[in-house]
Amino acid sequence: MDNLLHAEWQKMVGNRWTIGLLLWVFPVGALVFVGGMSLMALLNSATRGNLYIVSWKEAFLLPWSFVNNPFGLMLLLGFTSVTFAGEYQWGTWKNILPRQQRSQLILAKFINLAALILLTFTLTSFIFGIGFGILAHISDMPYAPGITSKIAQKFLGQYVQEASLAFVSIIIASIYAALAAIVMKSILGGTLVGIGLYLIDPLIFGMIWWWANLFDKMILLHLGRLSLLYNIDNIKSWIRYDQANRMFESAFQAFGEVAPVDSMGFSLLVLALWLLGGLGLVLFLFQRQDITT
């Protein structure tokens, strides 16, 4: 397995144009942004006076919000599609599979994909965090809040939680793209279908609410509690406000019922099921697929 992981890492990193345009664009873009703004601030006093400096907390967390941005999501899912569907279009599966177990190969791809995404966004996070600090120094503005051991410790916990949640969201979205890429055997198809499946998730509860009203079955509303978007938002709500997300409140009230209060543990379990279920489906479909066609 170690050799397989190393081989897949070399394959992903060695495809310089693909990884450069779809992954390294995030840290390089951040570096260009903070470098360009710093240069402008040094050369132009008007620019220094008009700079908006976010807090260092916001700066470090900023890159992890890219997962909810359609453009950022498109790049990440594009890289996933190239990783999986590219093997079909280049005809390399036929040479690799006879010597490797299919499940190990898929797992190696996902492990390396996850590692590269984590490395990319962590690096981008530090570039923004340090870069905005440099901008604050150049413009002689405070880089709030003041750092104490208590504030730093609290932020570290928040950072790990927010980053982990965004990372899991990215990986689940990547599973969508991998599924589409394996079924369609197309890089473009995998990217478009992956984005479509991820973006349609916010509409799921609206459809469930419509069905519940149509059939007068309140129990259908509970299906919405299993949606990816709801559980991600519920975890965020617990992290930021120490309370559950109340997005279902009005729907349950329409049936004269009180909306359930889902704990963070419930939402973590649902996300784990999404993650493991999606990965299991990828492995199942790939094991049964005839890659010679």
Rosetta silent file (secondary structure, phi, psi, omega in degrees, C-alpha in Angstrom):
SEQUENCE: MDNLLHAEWQKMVGNRWTIGLLLWVFPVGALVFVGGMSLMALLNSATRGNLYIVSWKEAFLLPWSFVNNPFGLMLLLGFTSVTFAGEYQWGTWKNILPRQQRSQLILAKFINLAALILLTFTLTSFIFGIGFGILAHISDMPYAPGITSKIAQKFLGQYVQEASLAFVSIIIASIYAALAAIVMKSILGGTLVGIGLYLIDPLIFGMIWWWANLFDKMILLHLGRLSLLYNIDNIKSWIRYDQANRMFESAFQAFGEVAPVDSMGFSLLVLALWLLGGLGLVLFLFQRQDITT
SCORE:     score description
SCORE:     0.000 S_00000001
   1 L     0.000  -36.682  179.577    0.000    0.000    0.000 S_00000001
   2 H   -61.152  -43.388  179.211    2.893    2.381    0.763 S_00000001
   3 H   -64.315  -37.682  179.770    4.287    1.947   -2.741 S_00000001
   4 H   -67.071  -42.293  177.082    0.844    2.512   -4.223 S_00000001
   5 H   -60.902  -43.957  179.712    0.366    5.714   -2.191 S_00000001
   6 H   -64.760  -41.350 -179.309    3.759    6.991   -3.311 S_00000001
   7 H   -64.856  -42.010  179.240    3.065    6.142   -6.955 S_00000001
   8 H   -68.433  -36.391  176.941   -0.300    7.936   -6.923 S_00000001
   9 H   -62.671  -46.491  179.154    1.251   10.960   -5.196 S_00000001
  10 H   -61.887  -37.146  179.766    3.949   11.167   -7.852 S_00000001
  11 H   -65.974  -45.486 -178.732    1.319   10.862  -10.576 S_00000001
  12 H   -67.562  -48.163 -177.761   -0.851   13.674   -9.149 S_00000001
  13 H   -70.765  -31.456 -178.219    2.002   16.039   -8.339 S_00000001
  14 H   -70.449  -21.536  177.245    3.830   15.207  -11.566 S_00000001
  15 L   -82.015   78.046 -166.932    0.934   16.451  -13.682 S_00000001
  16 H   -61.739  -41.970 -178.291    2.178   20.027  -13.240 S_00000001
  17 H   -65.492  -43.216 -178.021   -0.294   21.840  -15.484 S_00000001
  18 H   -66.011  -51.408 -177.748   -3.311   20.137  -13.960 S_00000001
  19 H   -69.080  -31.137  179.222   -2.303   20.538  -10.323 S_00000001
  20 H   -68.283  -44.115 -176.516   -1.017   24.055  -10.966 S_00000001
  21 H   -79.729  -25.887 -174.505   -4.226   25.319  -12.595 S_00000001
  22 H  -106.741  -22.935  179.415   -6.667   23.482  -10.339 S_00000001
  23 L  -120.488  -54.711 -176.037   -4.984   23.351   -6.895 S_00000001
  24 L   -65.109  -12.831  178.458   -1.863   25.504   -6.624 S_00000001
  25 H   -61.190  -27.183 -179.169   -3.927   28.427   -7.970 S_00000001
  26 H   -69.055  -58.289  178.637   -5.301   28.899   -4.445 S_00000001
  27 H   -67.059  -35.891  178.935   -2.023   29.557   -2.544 S_00000001
  28 H   -66.553  -41.107  177.065   -0.418   31.279   -5.553 S_00000001
  29 H   -62.400  -40.703  178.125   -3.494   33.491   -5.951 S_00000001
  30 H   -63.964  -41.433  179.832   -3.375   34.370   -2.248 S_00000001
  31 H   -64.888  -42.035  178.395    0.335   35.197   -2.515 S_00000001
  32 H   -64.356  -40.692 -178.660   -0.225   37.392   -5.568 S_00000001
  33 H   -63.578  -54.667 -176.722   -3.109   39.181   -3.834 S_00000001
  34 H   -69.781  -32.404  177.078   -1.343   40.022   -0.572 S_00000001
  35 H   -67.758  -43.701  179.169    1.935   40.732   -2.404 S_00000001
  36 H   -65.543  -42.785  179.034    0.246   43.064   -4.877 S_00000001
  37 H   -65.917  -37.054  178.434   -1.707   44.871   -2.158 S_00000001
  38 H   -65.411  -42.645  179.245    1.435   45.251   -0.054 S_00000001
  39 H   -64.121  -43.364  178.231    3.354   46.714   -2.990 S_00000001
  40 H   -62.708  -39.750 -179.981    0.526   49.141   -3.775 S_00000001
  41 H   -67.202  -35.153  179.122    0.341   50.197   -0.135 S_00000001
  42 H   -69.972  -34.931 -174.550    4.076   50.830   -0.013 S_00000001
  43 H   -91.370  -18.741 -174.087    4.041   52.940   -3.185 S_00000001
  44 L  -133.339  116.702 -178.298    0.776   54.818   -2.704 S_00000001
  45 H   -67.364  -31.061  178.522   -0.268   56.592    0.494 S_00000001
  46 H   -64.507  -38.679  177.654   -3.901   56.800   -0.701 S_00000001
  47 H   -64.484  -41.573  179.233   -4.021   53.021   -0.962 S_00000001
  48 H   -59.049  -39.792 -177.160   -2.632   52.692    2.557 S_00000001
  49 H   -73.746  -21.772 -176.227   -5.398   54.907    3.908 S_00000001
  50 H  -103.914    5.503 -179.605   -8.185   53.006    2.161 S_00000001
  51 L   -69.065  140.083  173.274   -7.140   49.465    3.021 S_00000001
  52 L  -105.497  114.755 -177.205   -9.660   47.285    4.815 S_00000001
  53 L  -102.828  116.130  176.793   -7.845   44.982    7.209 S_00000001
  54 L   -75.505  165.541  176.611   -9.790   41.981    8.442 S_00000001
  55 L   -68.879  157.191 -179.068   -9.034   40.469   11.837 S_00000001
  56 H   -65.298  -25.679  175.349   -6.328   37.830   11.905 S_00000001
  57 H   -64.266  -48.728  179.327   -9.008   35.283   12.830 S_00000001
  58 H   -62.809  -39.271 -178.044  -10.959   36.052    9.651 S_00000001
  59 H   -62.139  -45.296 -179.441   -7.778   36.066    7.566 S_00000001
  60 H   -68.573  -32.090 -177.959   -6.743   32.579    8.655 S_00000001
  61 H   -86.493  -16.195 -174.373  -10.266   31.173    8.180 S_00000001
  62 H   -51.905  -48.304 -177.172  -10.927   32.915    4.851 S_00000001
  63 H   -60.907  -28.848 -177.385   -9.593   30.157    2.518 S_00000001
  64 H   -72.885  -10.872  175.926  -11.820   27.506    4.081 S_00000001
  65 H   -82.735  -10.445 -178.036  -14.885   29.424    2.862 S_00000001
  66 H   -63.901  -21.959 -178.896  -13.830   28.794   -0.759 S_00000001
  67 H   -63.703  -26.276  179.010  -15.540   25.401   -0.640 S_00000001
  68 H   -89.910   -1.165  179.035  -18.902   27.213   -0.769 S_00000001
  69 L   -91.148  125.682 -176.785  -17.787   29.323   -3.730 S_00000001
  70 H   -55.852  -37.308 -179.012  -18.928   27.849   -7.086 S_00000001
  71 H   -68.092  -46.245  178.504  -15.657   28.828   -8.800 S_00000001
  72 H   -63.008  -40.476  178.485  -13.485   27.302   -6.095 S_00000001
  73 H   -63.095  -39.372 -179.689  -15.675   24.198   -6.014 S_00000001
  74 H   -61.174  -41.227  179.530  -15.388   23.847   -9.790 S_00000001
  75 H   -65.703  -43.963 -178.365  -11.583   23.791   -9.606 S_00000001
  76 H   -65.814  -43.458  179.183  -11.521   21.213   -6.820 S_00000001
  77 H   -71.432  -29.831  174.531  -14.029   18.926   -8.510 S_00000001
  78 H   -62.524  -41.723  178.483  -12.194   19.384  -11.794 S_00000001
  79 H   -65.576  -39.681  176.902   -9.025   18.054  -10.165 S_00000001
  80 H   -61.533  -43.893 -179.010  -10.990   15.114   -8.748 S_00000001
  81 H   -64.226  -40.395  177.080  -12.435   14.325  -12.182 S_00000001
  82 H   -63.023  -40.776 -178.910   -9.007   14.431  -13.793 S_00000001
  83 H   -59.979  -39.875 -175.900   -7.693   12.110  -11.069 S_00000001
  84 H   -97.977  -55.491 -175.886  -10.361    9.474  -11.734 S_00000001
  85 H   -71.062  -25.257  178.951  -11.788    9.969  -15.249 S_00000001
  86 H   -58.683  -31.822  179.339   -8.362   10.786  -16.691 S_00000001
  87 H   -63.127  -34.369  178.229   -7.391    7.142  -16.240 S_00000001
  88 H   -71.647  -47.550 -174.235  -10.173    6.142  -18.658 S_00000001
  89 H   -69.758  -26.976  178.504   -9.405    8.802  -21.245 S_00000001
  90 H   -93.434   -7.398  178.166   -5.676    8.068  -21.181 S_00000001
  91 L    70.732   26.457 -176.090   -6.243    4.286  -21.166 S_00000001
  92 L   -89.275  -18.076  179.052   -4.017    3.721  -18.120 S_00000001
  93 H   -56.095  -41.700 -175.043   -6.454    1.628  -16.055 S_00000001
  94 H   -61.147  -29.748 -179.920   -5.745   -1.408  -18.229 S_00000001
  95 H   -85.125  -28.058 -174.937   -2.036   -1.238  -17.376 S_00000001
  96 H   -86.835  -46.479 -168.223   -2.471   -0.539  -13.648 S_00000001
  97 H   -62.700  -37.970 -179.965   -5.343   -2.768  -12.548 S_00000001
  98 H   -58.279  -22.760 -176.338   -3.951   -6.230  -13.334 S_00000001
  99 H  -104.049   -3.722 -176.896   -1.176   -5.591  -10.808 S_00000001
 100 L  -135.228  148.197  173.192   -3.181   -3.836   -8.075 S_00000001
 101 L   -71.597  138.368 -174.963   -6.356   -4.494   -6.137 S_00000001
 102 H   -62.338  -43.199 -177.879   -9.043   -2.072   -7.218 S_00000001
 103 H   -61.850  -41.483  179.235  -10.102   -1.071   -3.703 S_00000001
 104 H   -64.563  -37.763 -179.457   -6.521   -0.234   -2.702 S_00000001
 105 H   -66.246  -44.602  178.706   -6.053    1.853   -5.819 S_00000001
 106 H   -64.565  -43.216  178.898   -9.215    3.912   -5.210 S_00000001
 107 H   -62.791  -40.162  178.526   -8.328    4.391   -1.536 S_00000001
 108 H   -62.321  -39.385  178.423   -4.815    5.503   -2.496 S_00000001
 109 H   -64.654  -45.409 -179.034   -6.276    8.083   -4.865 S_00000001
 110 H   -66.901  -39.578  179.131   -8.649    9.450   -2.217 S_00000001
 111 H   -62.641  -45.797  179.095   -5.950    9.565    0.488 S_00000001
 112 H   -68.056  -38.185  177.289   -3.588   11.499   -1.771 S_00000001
 113 H   -61.361  -45.737  179.022   -6.409   13.744   -2.992 S_00000001
 114 H   -62.977  -42.281 -179.897   -7.377   14.547    0.601 S_00000001
 115 H   -63.328  -41.958  179.793   -3.743   15.207    1.553 S_00000001
 116 H   -66.933  -41.636  178.324   -3.226   17.572   -1.388 S_00000001
 117 H   -64.696  -43.816  178.960   -6.426   19.504   -0.678 S_00000001
 118 H   -62.117  -44.828  177.980   -5.539   19.783    3.020 S_00000001
 119 H   -61.379  -44.089 -177.979   -2.014   20.968    2.172 S_00000001
 120 H   -60.506  -49.481 -175.231   -3.326   23.483   -0.379 S_00000001
 121 H   -76.964  -30.492  174.921   -5.849   25.156    1.905 S_00000001
 122 H   -65.863  -43.418  177.713   -3.632   25.106    4.991 S_00000001
 123 H   -63.204  -43.481  178.296   -0.868   26.829    3.003 S_00000001
 124 H   -62.220  -38.658  179.120   -3.372   29.352    1.606 S_00000001
 125 H   -61.190  -44.670 -179.907   -4.644   29.983    5.122 S_00000001
 126 H   -69.685  -34.466  177.539   -1.168   30.847    6.411 S_00000001
 127 H   -63.619  -44.567  178.275   -0.457   33.089    3.410 S_00000001
 128 H   -66.439  -44.135 -178.392   -3.611   35.095    4.103 S_00000001
 129 H   -60.816  -46.697  179.567   -3.010   35.168    7.858 S_00000001
 130 H   -74.891  -38.262 -178.044    0.581   36.399    7.563 S_00000001
 131 H   -62.567  -44.460  178.201   -0.146   38.535    4.486 S_00000001
 132 H   -68.035  -28.266  174.167   -2.881   40.581    6.128 S_00000001
 133 H   -65.479  -40.207  176.362   -0.563   41.048    9.101 S_00000001
 134 H   -64.937  -42.325  177.532    2.030   42.557    6.760 S_00000001
 135 H   -61.147  -41.518  178.556   -0.647   44.792    5.210 S_00000001
 136 H   -62.899  -39.689  179.366   -1.713   45.945    8.675 S_00000001
 137 H   -66.924  -43.530 -179.790    1.903   46.792    9.541 S_00000001
 138 H   -62.689  -42.552 -177.464    2.468   48.697    6.287 S_00000001
 139 L   -87.143    3.800  178.954   -0.727   50.723    6.707 S_00000001
 140 L    56.263   43.870  177.904   -0.082   51.238   10.431 S_00000001
 141 L  -114.711  153.580  178.928   -3.431   49.670   11.375 S_00000001
 142 L   -70.374  143.108  176.069   -4.162   47.289   14.244 S_00000001
 143 L  -106.393   76.425 -171.089   -4.303   43.606   13.424 S_00000001
 144 L   -75.673  162.375   -9.812   -7.012   42.820   15.962 S_00000001
 145 L   -80.975  167.325  176.982   -7.674   41.219   18.287 S_00000001
 146 L   -61.199  139.736 -175.059   -4.615   41.295   20.484 S_00000001
 147 L   -87.978  121.232  171.182   -3.077   37.851   20.831 S_00000001
 148 L  -124.058  166.917 -179.467   -3.076   36.286   24.278 S_00000001
 149 H   -61.975  -36.194 -179.896   -2.631   32.652   25.203 S_00000001
 150 H   -67.819  -45.472  179.684   -6.347   32.367   25.992 S_00000001
 151 H   -65.031  -43.256 -179.200   -7.433   33.934   22.685 S_00000001
 152 H   -63.612  -41.816  179.923   -4.925   31.865   20.726 S_00000001
 153 H   -65.258  -42.611  179.545   -6.024   28.630   22.403 S_00000001
 154 H   -65.774  -41.300 -179.361   -9.707   29.366   21.776 S_00000001
 155 H   -67.676  -37.185  179.484   -9.043   30.281   18.148 S_00000001
 156 H   -58.741  -43.185  177.668   -6.979   27.143   17.564 S_00000001
 157 H   -64.162  -42.674  178.538   -9.951   25.022   18.605 S_00000001
 158 H   -64.450  -40.830 -178.599  -12.290   27.052   16.384 S_00000001
 159 H   -62.743  -45.807 -179.732   -9.851   26.836   13.471 S_00000001
 160 H   -61.559  -41.024 -179.497   -9.558   23.050   13.730 S_00000001
 161 H   -67.201  -49.591 -177.846  -13.353   22.699   13.860 S_00000001
 162 H   -64.939  -44.016 -179.174  -14.090   25.089   10.967 S_00000001
 163 H   -66.071  -40.718  179.477  -11.275   23.731    8.803 S_00000001
 164 H   -63.537  -41.048  179.913  -12.251   20.113    9.490 S_00000001
 165 H   -65.219  -45.260  178.151  -15.868   20.811    8.577 S_00000001
 166 H   -63.882  -38.944 -179.476  -14.899   22.553    5.336 S_00000001
 167 H   -64.023  -44.258  178.450  -12.437   19.758    4.545 S_00000001
 168 H   -63.565  -39.301  177.918  -15.087   17.055    5.016 S_00000001
 169 H   -60.633  -42.486  179.112  -17.467   19.060    2.803 S_00000001
 170 H   -63.164  -44.342 -178.154  -14.812   19.202    0.083 S_00000001
 171 H   -65.481  -40.039  177.644  -14.138   15.461    0.304 S_00000001
 172 H   -63.731  -42.093  176.383  -17.863   14.616    0.117 S_00000001
 173 H   -62.214  -37.485  178.352  -18.171   16.874   -2.940 S_00000001
 174 H   -65.729  -33.514  176.766  -15.124   15.106   -4.403 S_00000001
 175 H   -64.484  -39.871  174.881  -16.865   11.765   -3.902 S_00000001
 176 H   -55.674  -49.466 -177.769  -19.765   13.097   -5.996 S_00000001
 177 H   -64.092  -39.482  179.034  -17.315   13.998   -8.756 S_00000001
 178 H   -64.070  -41.352  177.560  -15.519   10.648   -8.481 S_00000001
 179 H   -59.718  -48.209 -179.728  -18.823    8.777   -8.786 S_00000001
 180 H   -64.111  -40.128 -178.904  -19.769   10.767  -11.878 S_00000001
 181 H   -64.770  -39.707 -179.629  -16.283   10.363  -13.365 S_00000001
 182 H   -69.723  -40.793 -179.179  -16.336    6.577  -12.895 S_00000001
 183 H   -71.996  -43.699 -174.499  -19.832    6.180  -14.339 S_00000001
 184 H   -90.083  -17.805 -178.870  -19.400    8.624  -17.245 S_00000001
 185 L    55.773   36.702 -176.271  -15.673    8.006  -17.841 S_00000001
 186 L  -139.586  132.868  178.478  -15.375   11.704  -18.696 S_00000001
 187 H   -65.289  -49.557 -179.264  -13.408   14.522  -17.027 S_00000001
 188 H   -64.823  -43.849  179.384  -15.889   17.213  -18.069 S_00000001
 189 H   -61.916  -42.421  178.588  -18.900   15.043  -17.236 S_00000001
 190 H   -61.818  -40.874 -179.861  -17.506   14.203  -13.814 S_00000001
 191 H   -66.245  -49.777 -176.049  -16.905   17.872  -13.040 S_00000001
 192 H   -66.316  -44.426  179.515  -20.317   19.102  -14.190 S_00000001
 193 H   -67.433  -39.801  178.091  -22.319   16.301  -12.600 S_00000001
 194 H   -60.092  -44.750  177.901  -20.303   16.585   -9.373 S_00000001
 195 H   -64.596  -43.657 -179.344  -21.017   20.318   -9.148 S_00000001
 196 H   -61.282  -44.147  179.652  -24.668   19.756  -10.016 S_00000001
 197 H   -65.181  -36.585 -179.188  -25.148   17.090   -7.330 S_00000001
 198 H   -71.686  -41.094 -176.179  -23.438   19.260   -4.726 S_00000001
 199 H   -77.688  -20.235 -179.972  -25.382   22.432   -5.595 S_00000001
 200 L   -77.756  -15.099 -177.707  -28.758   20.667   -5.745 S_00000001
 201 H   -55.944  -41.056  178.977  -28.479   19.702   -2.077 S_00000001
 202 H   -61.284  -20.368 -178.773  -29.939   23.057   -0.847 S_00000001
 203 H   -86.219  -11.563 -173.783  -33.103   22.297   -2.858 S_00000001
 204 H   -60.865  -46.443 -176.509  -33.658   18.917   -1.233 S_00000001
 205 H   -67.197  -34.065  176.075  -35.492   20.199    1.838 S_00000001
 206 H   -59.574  -41.243  178.741  -37.744   22.400   -0.315 S_00000001
 207 H   -68.508  -40.038  179.310  -38.796   19.318   -2.282 S_00000001
 208 H   -64.055  -41.471  178.686  -39.294   17.295    0.907 S_00000001
 209 H   -61.473  -41.072  179.253  -41.446   20.079    2.389 S_00000001
 210 H   -64.014  -43.599  178.571  -43.555   20.110   -0.793 S_00000001
 211 H   -64.102  -41.426 -179.780  -44.039   16.328   -0.646 S_00000001
 212 H   -61.027  -41.216  178.308  -44.933   16.491    3.047 S_00000001
 213 H   -71.840  -38.127 -178.770  -47.650   19.065    2.336 S_00000001
 214 H   -63.320  -44.562 -177.296  -48.834   17.259   -0.788 S_00000001
 215 H   -97.884    0.385 -178.516  -49.311   13.924    0.993 S_00000001
 216 L    53.621   47.260 -179.893  -50.015   15.472    4.427 S_00000001
 217 L  -122.354   96.473 -178.851  -47.229   13.371    5.935 S_00000001
 218 H   -61.770  -28.708 -176.954  -45.256   15.269    8.552 S_00000001
 219 H   -60.929  -24.452  179.187  -42.891   12.327    8.967 S_00000001
 220 H   -64.337  -26.238 -179.685  -41.369   13.144    5.558 S_00000001
 221 H   -61.212  -27.776 -178.540  -39.892   16.315    7.063 S_00000001
 222 H   -66.924  -21.220  177.140  -37.493   14.170    9.058 S_00000001
 223 H   -63.993  -31.999  178.707  -35.786   13.148    5.804 S_00000001
 224 H   -62.444  -24.563  179.518  -34.523   16.727    5.525 S_00000001
 225 H   -69.754  -11.312  178.810  -32.543   16.194    8.704 S_00000001
 226 H   -96.465   -0.946 -177.025  -30.336   13.805    6.747 S_00000001
 227 L   -70.556  150.861 -178.990  -29.351   16.373    4.105 S_00000001
 228 H   -63.898  -47.512 -177.289  -25.719   17.370    3.765 S_00000001
 229 H   -60.138  -46.207 -177.917  -26.385   21.128    3.875 S_00000001
 230 H   -59.558  -45.686 -175.400  -28.506   20.973    7.024 S_00000001
 231 H   -71.976  -32.524  174.037  -25.980   18.974    9.008 S_00000001
 232 H   -65.131  -46.149  178.817  -23.047   21.154    7.940 S_00000001
 233 H   -65.194  -34.272  179.465  -24.995   24.270    8.964 S_00000001
 234 H   -66.885  -41.192  177.509  -26.056   22.606   12.213 S_00000001
 235 H   -64.642  -43.264  177.390  -22.446   21.853   13.158 S_00000001
 236 H   -58.738  -41.503 -179.513  -21.455   25.439   12.280 S_00000001
 237 H   -63.152  -40.110  177.897  -24.285   26.728   14.466 S_00000001
 238 H   -67.910  -38.537 -179.513  -23.087   24.654   17.427 S_00000001
 239 H   -67.047  -45.020 -172.293  -19.479   25.790   16.895 S_00000001
 240 H   -87.139  -37.213 -171.980  -20.280   29.494   16.534 S_00000001
 241 H  -122.035   -1.035  179.532  -23.389   30.020   18.655 S_00000001
 242 L    57.626   39.480  175.515  -23.601   26.921   20.871 S_00000001
 243 L  -153.062  160.551 -177.437  -27.110   26.127   19.644 S_00000001
 244 L   -75.881  155.908  173.497  -28.789   23.978   17.013 S_00000001
 245 L   -70.328  136.954 -176.110  -29.790   25.195   13.570 S_00000001
 246 L  -111.233   27.469 -174.371  -33.498   26.092   13.475 S_00000001
 247 L   -66.444  -18.803 -178.848  -34.080   26.037    9.709 S_00000001
 248 L   -94.529   -0.225 -171.430  -36.835   23.404   10.013 S_00000001
 249 H   -57.094  -50.527 -176.687  -38.813   25.259   12.674 S_00000001
 250 H   -66.328  -34.195  179.746  -41.469   26.837   10.428 S_00000001
 251 H   -64.420  -44.576  179.417  -41.951   23.594    8.464 S_00000001
 252 H   -71.071  -35.102  178.817  -42.728   21.574   11.596 S_00000001
 253 H   -63.799  -30.853  177.883  -44.884   24.386   13.033 S_00000001
 254 L   -62.560  -23.514  177.143  -47.071   24.212    9.914 S_00000001
 255 L  -100.935    8.386  179.652  -48.004   20.692   11.068 S_00000001
 256 L    73.401   24.247 -178.890  -48.455   21.836   14.664 S_00000001
 257 L  -118.854  159.429  176.692  -45.274   20.111   15.783 S_00000001
 258 L   -92.983  131.897 -179.091  -42.070   21.277   17.446 S_00000001
 259 L   -65.839  137.700  178.121  -38.931   20.935   15.324 S_00000001
 260 L   -65.910  148.185  177.126  -36.394   18.455   16.748 S_00000001
 261 L  -101.758  106.887 -176.516  -33.191   19.867   18.209 S_00000001
 262 L   -90.379  131.960 -179.281  -30.314   17.925   16.669 S_00000001
 263 L   -76.302  168.893  174.843  -27.040   17.759   18.547 S_00000001
 264 H   -64.659  -35.624  178.719  -23.609   18.184   16.995 S_00000001
 265 H   -60.784  -40.390  177.404  -23.072   14.468   17.538 S_00000001
 266 H   -59.833  -48.007 -177.567  -26.132   13.668   15.404 S_00000001
 267 H   -68.074  -35.549  176.165  -24.852   15.826   12.534 S_00000001
 268 H   -63.805  -39.205  178.348  -21.334   14.399   12.792 S_00000001
 269 H   -64.387  -42.388  179.755  -22.806   10.897   12.533 S_00000001
 270 H   -64.253  -42.970  178.002  -24.836   11.866    9.439 S_00000001
 271 H   -62.240  -39.058  177.961  -21.754   13.401    7.776 S_00000001
 272 H   -63.069  -38.436  178.050  -19.798   10.232    8.554 S_00000001
 273 H   -66.667  -41.003  175.577  -22.547    8.183    6.880 S_00000001
 274 H   -59.035  -46.293 -175.928  -22.437   10.456    3.816 S_00000001
 275 H   -66.038  -52.338 -177.345  -18.667   10.094    3.667 S_00000001
 276 H   -70.286  -36.852  178.763  -18.446    6.345    4.208 S_00000001
 277 H   -65.473  -43.262  178.990  -21.541    5.623    2.120 S_00000001
 278 H   -64.878  -43.794  178.856  -20.242    7.636   -0.825 S_00000001
 279 H   -64.168  -40.918  178.082  -16.810    6.061   -0.634 S_00000001
 280 H   -62.887  -37.385  178.727  -18.367    2.608   -0.350 S_00000001
 281 H   -67.292  -39.801  176.329  -20.500    3.268   -3.438 S_00000001
 282 H   -59.650  -47.182 -179.429  -17.423    4.357   -5.404 S_00000001
 283 H   -63.355  -41.937 -179.198  -15.610    1.162   -4.407 S_00000001
 284 H   -62.653  -48.527 -178.192  -18.654   -1.012   -5.191 S_00000001
 285 H   -65.417  -39.634 -177.672  -19.212    0.459   -8.665 S_00000001
 286 H   -70.878  -35.123  178.136  -15.536    0.363   -9.569 S_00000001
 287 H   -63.281  -33.980 -175.841  -15.140   -3.242   -8.432 S_00000001
 288 H   -91.754   -5.531 -173.346  -17.972   -4.303  -10.735 S_00000001
 289 L   -81.475  142.782  173.655  -16.964   -2.148  -13.697 S_00000001
 290 L   -91.643  105.468 -174.893  -15.462   -3.523  -16.896 S_00000001
 291 L   -84.646    0.760  179.499  -12.581   -1.155  -17.543 S_00000001
 292 L   -85.415   -9.499 -178.140  -11.697   -2.735  -20.881 S_00000001
 293 L   -95.439    0.000    0.000  -14.683   -1.069  -22.608 S_00000001
